[in-house]
Amino acid sequence: MKKLFLSSFCFFCLTPTYALTLVETGQTKVELTGSLRVNVSGLSTRTEYADGTTQRVRRSPTFTNDSSRFGFKLTQNLMNGFYAVGNVEWRFRGTSDSRHNFDDIYTRQLNAGIGHLQYGELLYGNILSIADEVRRTDLANDLTISYPLLPALHRRILQYTNTIDPVRIGIFYGGESKRNGLGLDLTNRRKNVWGTGIIYTYQINESNSIKISSGLVREQFYHRQAGGKYTVQTYAVGASYIYRDTTIAIDWEQRKTKDQMMSHDKRLENDIRFALVQQLTPRWRVYGQYGRSLHKFHRPIGSYTRETGYRYTIGTDYFVIPQYVRAFVEFRQDYRKYYTNQVFQRKVKEQTTAVGVRVYW
């Protein structure tokens, strides 16, 4: 495993940025995609319980992988505006007690399809769907607060996307799957999934632009033990405004889960997030995020649970080598309270600091 880690690290560091395009002929283009993403991060957690006891956990700073990835994209021009496209992406992740998170490589995306310059693109496979483009506040590097309720990565789906300025639209559908987007076995097998997204961009002038987006994803799963099925439905709306070197963004998401544990139970999750980014120089920016969440779970017979909280991130990053090497420093605080039948149970305060670098090619 150590040999794999060292060889992989050397591959990322030594791969020159100009190797982005590996092959380019009159009709064929092969590109190397991906980036090295690593950081040194430390974590402290404080939990206070209803009986007055307190628990503290500290994790010393450690060097770790942050979703480093590499892959290839093939584009083949056909005729009359048609083209064929294929894409594969692998990512590193941790699967053991090691803290560097370079233990395993998994296939995150694997898809192929056909497209037309005017009529859009049709893909099939493991795809980062149109839902990923709905978020407007995911502007940080590592310690983002944008953990979307709207699922974006799906296995074995058929997706159609098209851009008709100023609107981009997409819709997808997938049947049964026993694994999730990370390639791990699902506790409850997926029966089907479908979703759609739309992004509208309005360029006011050279210094002002507005982007508005919305998305919907509906999933059905089989009950592994109880039989039957349950439904998860998620909505999302986002907007961003750019004025010269300043970006302001907002996201709202809601996820409803029905009949997951037993018949007629309901889980409702709401999340709202704000982001502000200020570009100080062409290579240097500062940014902040703030979010609030409210999660409720109700059973016809049994307990009613509620979770509330807020979180924020502040950070700054700088392109050491423009377009290719970016360094960053970030701090995040996450504060949550938990209740059962309206009775306070505990509150958790988590603080994380990260210093990292991203290398693109």
C-alpha positions in Angstrom: 0.0 0.0 0.0 2.9 2.3 0.8 4.4 1.7 -2.6 1.1 2.5 -4.3 0.8 5.7 -2.3 4.4 6.8 -3.2 4.1 5.9 -6.9 0.7 7.7 -7.1 2.1 10.8 -5.3 5.0 10.9 -7.7 2.8 10.5 -10.7 0.7 13.5 -9.7 3.6 15.7 -8.8 5.7 14.9 -11.9 3.0 14.9 -14.5 3.6 18.2 -16.4 0.7 20.5 -16.9 1.2 20.8 -20.6 0.2 17.1 -20.8 -3.4 18.0 -20.6 -4.0 17.2 -24.2 -2.4 13.8 -24.9 -3.5 13.3 -28.5 -5.0 15.8 -30.9 -5.5 15.0 -34.6 -8.0 16.4 -37.1 -10.9 14.3 -35.7 -9.7 12.8 -32.4 -8.7 14.4 -29.1 -7.6 12.6 -25.9 -7.2 14.6 -22.7 -5.7 13.9 -19.3 -8.0 15.2 -16.6 -7.8 15.5 -12.8 -5.8 17.1 -10.1 -3.7 16.4 -7.0 -5.6 17.5 -3.9 -3.9 17.3 -0.5 -3.9 19.1 2.8 -2.9 19.2 6.4 -5.9 19.4 8.6 -6.7 19.3 12.4 -10.0 18.8 14.1 -11.5 19.4 17.5 -15.0 18.3 18.7 -16.8 19.2 21.9 -20.1 17.4 22.8 -22.2 18.6 25.8 -25.0 16.2 26.9 -28.3 16.9 28.7 -26.9 15.5 32.0 -24.1 18.1 32.0 -21.3 15.8 31.0 -18.9 16.9 28.3 -16.8 15.0 25.9 -13.8 16.4 23.9 -12.1 14.8 21.0 -9.0 16.3 19.3 -7.3 15.1 16.1 -3.8 16.3 15.6 -2.9 17.8 12.2 -2.2 15.2 9.5 -1.3 15.1 5.9 -4.2 13.6 3.9 -5.7 13.2 0.5 -8.7 15.3 -0.4 -10.3 13.5 -3.4 -7.3 13.5 -5.7 -8.3 12.2 -9.1 -7.1 11.5 -12.6 -8.8 10.4 -15.8 -9.1 10.6 -19.5 -11.6 12.1 -21.9 -11.9 11.1 -25.5 -13.7 13.2 -28.1 -14.2 11.9 -31.7 -15.6 14.2 -34.3 -17.9 12.4 -36.7 -19.8 14.4 -39.3 -22.4 17.2 -39.7 -21.8 18.4 -36.2 -22.0 15.0 -34.5 -19.3 13.7 -32.2 -18.7 10.7 -29.9 -17.4 11.2 -26.3 -16.1 9.0 -23.6 -15.0 9.8 -20.1 -13.4 7.9 -17.2 -12.3 9.2 -13.8 -10.6 7.5 -10.9 -10.3 8.9 -7.4 -8.2 8.0 -4.3 -9.9 7.4 -1.0 -9.3 6.0 2.4 -10.6 2.5 3.3 -8.5 1.6 6.4 -7.4 3.2 9.6 -4.6 5.1 7.8 -5.0 8.9 7.8 -3.5 9.7 4.4 -6.6 8.4 2.5 -4.6 7.0 -0.4 -5.5 3.4 0.4 -7.8 2.7 -2.5 -8.6 3.8 -6.1 -12.2 3.6 -7.3 -13.9 4.4 -10.6 -16.0 7.5 -9.9 -17.1 8.2 -13.5 -17.3 5.9 -16.5 -19.6 7.0 -19.4 -19.9 7.3 -23.1 -22.3 8.7 -25.6 -23.0 10.8 -28.6 -23.6 14.5 -29.1 -24.4 17.2 -31.6 -23.2 20.8 -31.5 -26.8 22.1 -31.8 -29.0 19.3 -30.4 -27.2 18.4 -27.2 -25.5 15.4 -25.7 -26.7 11.9 -24.7 -24.6 9.9 -22.2 -24.9 6.6 -20.4 -23.0 5.2 -17.5 -21.7 6.5 -14.1 -22.2 10.2 -14.5 -21.8 13.4 -12.4 -25.3 14.6 -13.5 -26.8 17.9 -14.3 -27.8 18.2 -10.6 -24.1 19.0 -9.8 -24.5 22.2 -11.7 -27.4 23.5 -9.6 -25.3 24.5 -6.6 -24.1 28.1 -6.5 -22.4 28.3 -3.0 -19.8 25.5 -3.4 -17.0 28.0 -3.8 -14.5 26.8 -1.1 -11.7 24.3 -1.6 -11.7 21.7 1.1 -13.8 22.8 4.1 -16.9 23.6 2.2 -20.3 23.7 4.0 -22.1 22.8 0.7 -22.9 19.2 1.5 -25.7 19.0 -1.0 -29.0 17.2 -0.2 -29.5 17.0 -4.0 -27.6 13.9 -5.1 -25.5 14.5 -8.2 -23.4 11.4 -8.8 -25.4 8.4 -10.1 -24.6 5.0 -11.5 -26.0 3.5 -14.7 -28.1 6.5 -15.8 -29.0 7.8 -19.2 -28.7 11.6 -19.3 -29.5 14.2 -22.0 -28.2 17.8 -21.7 -28.3 20.7 -24.0 -27.3 24.4 -23.9 -29.5 26.9 -25.7 -28.1 30.3 -24.6 -28.8 31.6 -22.1 -30.4 28.3 -20.7 -28.8 24.9 -20.0 -31.1 22.0 -19.3 -30.7 18.3 -18.5 -32.7 15.3 -17.6 -31.7 11.7 -16.6 -33.1 8.3 -15.7 -31.7 5.2 -14.2 -33.0 1.8 -13.3 -31.9 -0.7 -10.6 -28.5 -0.5 -9.0 -27.1 -2.3 -6.0 -24.3 0.3 -5.6 -24.1 4.0 -4.9 -22.2 6.7 -6.7 -19.0 5.8 -4.8 -19.2 2.2 -5.9 -20.1 0.9 -2.5 -22.9 -1.6 -1.9 -26.2 0.0 -0.9 -28.0 -1.3 2.2 -31.3 -0.9 0.3 -31.0 -1.5 -3.5 -32.1 1.3 -5.8 -35.2 0.6 -7.8 -35.0 3.7 -10.0 -33.9 7.4 -10.1 -34.8 10.3 -12.3 -33.9 14.0 -12.1 -33.8 17.2 -14.0 -32.0 20.5 -13.8 -32.1 23.9 -15.4 -29.5 26.8 -15.3 -30.3 30.3 -16.6 -27.5 32.8 -17.1 -28.2 36.5 -17.8 -25.2 38.7 -18.7 -26.3 42.2 -17.8 -23.1 43.9 -19.0 -19.4 43.2 -18.9 -19.3 43.7 -15.1 -22.6 42.2 -14.0 -24.2 38.7 -14.5 -26.8 36.6 -12.8 -27.2 32.9 -12.7 -30.4 31.1 -11.5 -30.7 27.3 -11.2 -33.1 24.7 -10.0 -33.1 20.9 -9.8 -35.2 17.9 -8.7 -34.1 14.3 -8.1 -36.5 11.5 -7.1 -35.2 8.1 -6.0 -36.9 4.8 -5.0 -35.3 2.1 -3.0 -36.3 -1.5 -2.0 -36.5 -2.4 1.7 -34.0 -5.0 2.3 -35.8 -6.5 5.3 -39.3 -5.1 5.5 -40.0 -5.5 1.8 -41.8 -2.9 -0.3 -40.1 0.3 -1.2 -39.5 3.9 0.0 -39.1 7.2 -1.8 -36.5 10.0 -1.5 -37.4 13.3 -3.2 -35.1 16.4 -3.3 -35.6 19.9 -4.5 -33.0 22.6 -4.9 -32.9 26.3 -6.0 -29.8 28.5 -6.3 -28.8 31.9 -7.5 -25.6 33.9 -7.8 -24.8 37.5 -8.7 -21.4 38.7 -9.9 -20.4 42.3 -9.9 -16.9 42.9 -11.1 -14.7 41.0 -8.5 -17.4 40.2 -6.1 -19.7 37.1 -6.1 -22.7 36.6 -3.9 -24.6 33.2 -3.9 -27.4 31.4 -2.2 -28.7 27.8 -2.2 -31.8 26.3 -0.7 -32.5 22.5 -0.7 -35.2 20.3 0.8 -35.2 16.5 1.0 -38.3 14.4 1.9 -38.0 10.7 2.7 -41.1 8.6 3.2 -41.6 5.1 4.6 -37.9 4.4 5.1 -38.0 2.8 8.5 -41.7 1.9 8.7 -44.9 2.7 6.9 -45.9 6.4 7.1 -42.7 7.6 8.7 -41.4 10.9 7.4 -38.0 12.6 7.3 -37.7 16.3 6.3 -34.4 18.0 5.8 -34.0 21.7 5.0 -30.7 23.5 4.2 -30.0 27.1 3.2 -26.5 28.4 2.4 -24.9 31.8 1.6 -21.5 32.5 0.1 -19.5 35.6 -0.5 -16.3 35.7 -2.6 -14.0 38.7 -3.2 -11.3 38.6 -5.8 -8.5 40.8 -4.5 -6.1 40.2 -7.4 -6.2 38.0 -10.4 -4.4 35.3 -8.3 -5.7 35.9 -4.8 -9.2 35.8 -3.3 -10.9 35.6 0.1 -14.3 33.9 0.7 -16.8 32.9 3.3 -19.8 30.6 3.6 -22.7 30.4 6.1 -25.5 27.9 6.3 -28.4 26.8 8.6 -30.1 23.4 8.7 -33.2 21.9 10.2 -33.8 18.1 10.1 -36.9 16.4 11.4 -37.9 12.7 11.7 -41.3 11.5 12.7 -42.6 8.0 13.2 -46.4 7.2 13.6 -45.5 5.2 16.7 -42.4 6.1 18.5 -40.1 9.1 18.9 -39.9 12.4 17.2 -36.4 13.7 16.6 -35.1 17.1 15.5 -31.7 18.5 14.6 -30.9 22.1 14.2 -27.6 23.8 13.4 -25.5 26.4 11.7 -22.0 26.3 10.2 -19.6 28.6 8.5 -16.3 28.6 6.6 -13.8 31.4 6.0 -10.8 31.0 3.8 -8.3 32.4 1.3 -6.5 30.9 -1.6 -3.7 32.0 -4.0 -2.6 30.7 -7.4 1.2 30.1 -6.9 1.3 29.1 -10.6 -1.6 30.7 -12.4 -4.2 28.0 -13.5 -2.1 25.1 -12.3 -1.1 25.3 -8.6 -3.3 26.8 -5.9 -2.6 27.0 -2.1 -5.3 27.7 0.5 -6.0 28.1 4.2 -9.5 27.5 5.6 -11.4 27.3 8.9 -14.8 25.8 9.5 -17.1 25.6 12.5 -20.1 23.4 12.7 -22.6 23.7 15.6 -25.6 21.3 16.0 -28.3 20.6 18.6 -30.3 17.4 18.9 -33.7 16.9 20.4 -36.0 13.8 21.0 -39.7 14.5 21.6 -38.8 18.2 22.1 -36.4 17.3 24.9 -32.8 18.4 24.5 -30.3 15.6 24.2 -26.9 17.0 23.2 -25.1 19.8 21.3 -21.9 19.3 19.2 -19.4 22.0 18.3 -16.8 21.0 15.7 -13.9 23.1 14.5 -11.6 22.2 11.6 -8.6 24.0 10.1 -6.9 23.0 6.9 -3.9 24.2 4.9 -3.7 22.6 1.4 -2.7 22.7 -2.2 -4.3 21.7 -5.5 -2.3 20.9 -8.6 -4.2 20.9 -11.9 -3.2 19.7 -15.3 
